[in-house]
Amino acid sequence: MWLIIVILTLSTVALLLTHQFLTQPNGSVKELLPEVTDCTVQYCITYRQDGNAYHKMDVYLPVGNGPFPVFVYIHGGGWVSGNRSEYNAIGQYYAKRGIAGFSIDYTLATQETSSWPMAIQDVFYAVQYIKANAQQYRVDCERLAVIGDSAGGHLAALAGTLSGNETFLGEARENTAPRRQVSLVIDYYGPTDFEFIGTQGQNFELYWIVTKFLGGTQYWMNPNLWAEASPATYISSDDPTFIIVHGTGDYVVPIAVSEAFKSKLEAASVKTYFIRVEGGNHDILTSNEENTKVQRALEPLLKTLFNLQQQAPVQSQQPTLLLSDPQEQSTKHLLAQAKNNEQTSRLTKKVAAKV
């Protein structure tokens, strides 16, 4: 009888903590991180010298001595589209709040070819590059988080759950595994439990997106391949802290996928925070209104998990642009980056007005 009461009490506490930290908080308690410095931006940095056009990253560095905590940004796009520039605004936003950012490209699938396991190999290569150049970038790899949305959320979750010894990692397996450097995973509505997706059947739209990622292999054809590419497969008690963000109105990756993944994390005693966005769709990260609500829950956690020190805010300035590999910087690319910078400036002002 007493055991039942204790279990019920612990369950209630967990629900109360979820409500306290992850529902829409009021501004007096859940403050956004203040802008504390300016930033520099380095575009088109090669993180692996092997001729692969996808092995590029954009780097967002706070001005100052550091060492700074790190965000590794992984874009979405169903593993077939998207690029690192999608995190341009967010990268500058957090760099001005003292968190260095590295937004990466990774190998995408095509109509003819799968990108598994190349995509996760690329994530490992990128993290290994950051670690090897930590002094140059003035970063602290003991405070390194991977953050991704949609397909990027899937890869971020994999970087958190893999041991680093898996044979499919190929050459990426030879170096120190990113998992030992990852202290936090922030997953925005990623398809993180392929077994759950596979067993939902062919009427599940996401089923076909994963099938394409895996080179046209359906779940019933090769469930072992689906398990191999699934973050849920590798969950263990020593995984880093997970923060999962998902909207109840997501029509691409239903929230039930993240709920299934969350249950498995909690069953393994992995510290997990679940930010449920009522009515949120598959674009929370790019929706100013919805993502500001998420930030009010997320940023107090970042302050604690990354041990961010409170500093006096500074007046915002335009970021300094440092262009690498100039021969690859076409006029079209430079104009696009300039447009991004202009949009970022407006976004920063808009966010500040909402706070």
N, C-alpha and C positions, 0 to 999 in steps of 0.2 A: 504493500500500500504506500509506504513512504517512498519507495523507489519510483512509483508512478507519479507521486506528487512532485518529486525532485525533477523528473524528466519534463513534466508539464511546466514547471517553473522555469527551467532552462529554456524551453521552447518559447515561452512568453517573453523572457528577457531578449532572446534573439529577435523576436518580432518588434519589440520596443526599440531595440538598437537600430533595426532597419528603418523604422519610422522616424527615429530621431535624426539619423544622419543622412538619409537618402530620399526623403520626400521633399517637396518644395519648401525650403526653409525661408524664414523672414530675414530681411537684409541686416537687421541689427545683430544677428547671431552669426549668419553665414556670410562673411565679408569676402569679396573678391580680392585676389592678390593685388597689391599696389604696384604701379610701375616704378621701378627703382633705378633704372639705368637705360642707356641707349643700346643699340645693337649694330653689329656689322653682318653683312650677308655675303656669303661666298657661293656662287652658282657653279654647277657643273663640275664638281670635284669627283675624280675617279677613285673609287674605293677598292677596285681590284684591276690590276694591269693584265688583262687577258683578251682585250679586243672586243669584249661583249658590250654593246652599246647601252645595255640596261644598267651597267655597273657604275652609275653616277649618283651623286647626292648633292643636295643644297644644304649649306651649313649656316645656322643662325646663332651667332655668338653674342652674349652680353658683353658690354664694355666693362672692363675691370680685371682684377688679378685672378679671380677664381680661387680655388677650383669650383666649378659650377656643376650642379646636377645635370643630368642628360635626359632628353626625350629623343627617342628614335621614332620618327613618324613613318607609317606604312600606309600608303593610299589604298583606297578601294577601287572597285570597277569590275567585280566578278571574275577576277584573275585574267581578264582579256583586254582591259582598257584602263585608262587613268595614268597619271604620272605624278612625280614628286612635287610639282608646282602647286598641287591642290592644298598643300599645307603651308603655302607662303605666308598667308595672313596669320595663321595660328602660330607658326614658327617665330615670326617677329613679335607677336603678342607675348609669348612666354619668354623669349629672350630678353625682352625689356622688363621682365619680372624675375630675372636671374636664373633662368633655366635654358641651357644650351640646347639647340635643336639640330637634328640631322634627318632631313627628309630624303628617303631613298627611292630609287626605282628598283624594280626587280623583274625577272624574266616573265613575260606574259604568254598565255596560251594563244594559239592561232586556230584557224579552222582545221588545220591539218595536224597540229602537234599539241601535246599536253605541256604544261609548265611545271608538272610535278616530277621530281622533287626540286627542280631548279629554283623555284621561287623561295622556298625556305632556306636553301643553300645560300642564296643571295643575302637573305637577312643575316645569316651567320657571318658571311664575309664582311658585311657592313659593320656589324658590331665588333668584329675582330680588328677592322681598320681603325675604328674609333678608339679601341683600347690601346692599340699600338701607337697611336698619335695623341694620347691623352694629354701629354705635357704641352704639345704644340697648341692644342685647342683649349687648354686650361680647364679641363673637365675632370670630374670625380666619377670614375666608372663604378664605384661602390654604390652610387646613387643613380642608377641607370634604369629608366623605364622605357618600355616599348608601348607605343600607342598606335592603334589602327582602327579604321572603320570598314565595315563590311568584309570584303576579302582580306583587307589589311588587318582587320580584327582577328580573322582566322590565323594569319601568319604571326601576329603578335602573341596570340594565345599559344601557338606552337613553340615560339621562342621561350615561353615561360614554362611549358610542361616537358619539352624534350630533355633528355639527359645529356645530349651532345655526343653520345657514343653510337648512335644509330648508323648502320652501314649505309643507308641511302643518302647520308649527308656528304658522302664522297670526300673530296679534299678538305671541305669545311670541317670535317671530323678530326683532322690532324691537329688543329689548334685548340686553345682553351675554349670550352663550350660557352656560348653566350649566357646560358642559363645561370652560370655561376656569377655573372655580372649583373643579371637582371634582378632588380629588387622590387619591381612593380610592373604589372601588365594592366593597361587600360584598353578595354575591348568595347568599341562602339558597334553594337549589333552585328557581330561576326557570326558566320555559320561554324560553330565550334564543336558540334557533336554530329559527326557524319553518320554514326550508327542510327541516331534518332531520325535524321533526315532520310536515310536509306529505307528505314522500315515504314516510313509514311507512304511510300509507294509513288507511282508515276503521276498521280494527279497533283502532287505537291510540286509547285513551280520551281522551288529551290532545288529539288531533286535533279532537274535537268541542267541547272547551272553548275552544280557539283559534277555531274556526269561529263559536261564539256571540259571542265578543269582537269578531269582525269582521263582525257583523251577519248571520250565517248564510251567509257566503261561504266555500265550501269551497276547498281548495287548487287543485283542478283547474279551478275556475271563474275564479280570478283569482290566479295565483301571484305576480304583481307586487304585489298588495295585501299578501299574506303577507310578501313580501320587504321591503316598505316598513315594516311594523310589527315587523320582526325586528332585535334588537340586533346579530346576527352580520353583517348586511348592511353595517354602517357601520364595522367594525373597521379601525383604522389604527394605524400605529406610534407616534403621539403620544397614544394613549389613556392614561388614568390607570391606576394599579395596580389589579388585580382580585384579590379574595379570594372564592373560590367554595366554598360549603359544601353538601355533598350526601350523603344517606344511600344506602347500597347497597340498602336495602329500601323505597325510595320507590315507592309504587304509583300516585301521581298524576302526578308528573313523574319518569319513570325517569332514573337517573343517567347513562344514555347521552346524554341531551340536553346536560347540562353538560359531559360529556367531549368531545362534538363541538364545543361552543362554546370550551372550553379549548384544543383543538387549533388552532382558527382564531386565537385570541388569541396563542398561542405562535408560530404561523407568521408573524404580523405583528410579532414581537419585543415584545409587550406583557408587562410584568412581571406574572406570574400565580401565585397560590398556590391550591392545590386541597386543601381539607380533606375527606377522605373519611371518613364515619362508618359503620363496619361495622354493618350491620343497621339503620341509622337510617331512620326512616320520614319522612312528610311533615309531621312536627310537631316537628322537632328544636328549633326556636326556643322552643317552649312546654314542652319536656321538660326539667325541671331537671337530671336526671342527664346526659342527652346534651349539652345546651347548655353545661353546666359543663366537659365534656371539650373541646368546641369552643372555649370561652373560654380554656382553657389553651394552645391553639395560637394563637388569634386575638389575645389581649391583648398578648403580647410583641411581635407585629408592630405593633399600634397604638402601643405605647410608642415604637417606633423610627420609624414612618412619621409620627406626629404630634408627635414630639419632646417627649413628656410628661416633665415633670420630677418626680422622686421627691419626695414631701412626707410629712410625718409624718401618720399616720392620725388622724382625729378621731372623737369619739363621735357615733353616728348620732342624729338627731332627726327628728321628723315634718316633712315638707316644708311650706313656706308655700304656701297656695293663693291665687292671684290670679285672679279670675273676670272675663273680658271679655265684653262684649255681654250684660249681665245680663238683658235682656228675653228672650233666647233660652234662658236657663238655667231649664228647668222643674224642678219639685220632683223628678220622677223622675230627671232627669239628675244633679242634685246628689247624690241618694242613691246613684246608681250610681258617681259619682266617689269618694264617701266610702268605699264598699265597696272600690273599687280601691285606695285608699290603705291600707286595713286589710290587704288581700291583699299589697300591696307590702311593707309592714312585715314580714309573716310570711315572704315570699319572701326578703327581704334577710337575715333571721336564718338561714333555711334554707341559703342559699348560703354565708354566713359559717361555718356549722357544718361544711360539706363541705370548706372550704378547708384 
